[in-house]
Amino acid sequence: QVQLVESGGGLVQPGGSLRLSCAASGSIFSIYAMGWYRQVPGKQRELVAHITSGGSTSYADSVKGRFTISRDNVKNTVALQMNSLKPEDTAVYYCNADIRDWDGVDLVSWGQGTQVTVSS
């Protein structure tokens, strides 16, 4: 079994910064891509940032230049540094990982979500 646990959400003023972290644990043989998604009520979950096992990154146009995704392949963690936050960044943020476990099964795992609220 694999678990993803997020931390770092909260309330921040417009223009402020937050750093989200996500730690993967359990029966992990290897982790391929990792990513951060976000969702607001009534809308589909959207990809915010993505990082491959080799460190290649991609971002949603709405966050380019403001958010940075990084990962630690030894600690099995992924982080999202969010700067210059805007009210429209308010959402529940979810960590995601493509994992192969020790039984050779490929899994798509999700964290429980962490609320980010950008408001004055």
MORA-V960911 format. One record per helix or strand. SS is the DSSP state (a for helix, b for strand). FROM is the first residue (numbers start at 1). TO is the last residue. If there is no record, write none. Layout:
SS | FROM | TO
SS | FROM | TO
This chain:
b | 2 | 7
b | 10 | 12
b | 18 | 26
b | 28 | 39
b | 46 | 51
b | 57 | 59
b | 67 | 72
b | 77 | 82
a | 87 | 89
b | 91 | 101
b | 106 | 110
b | 114 | 118
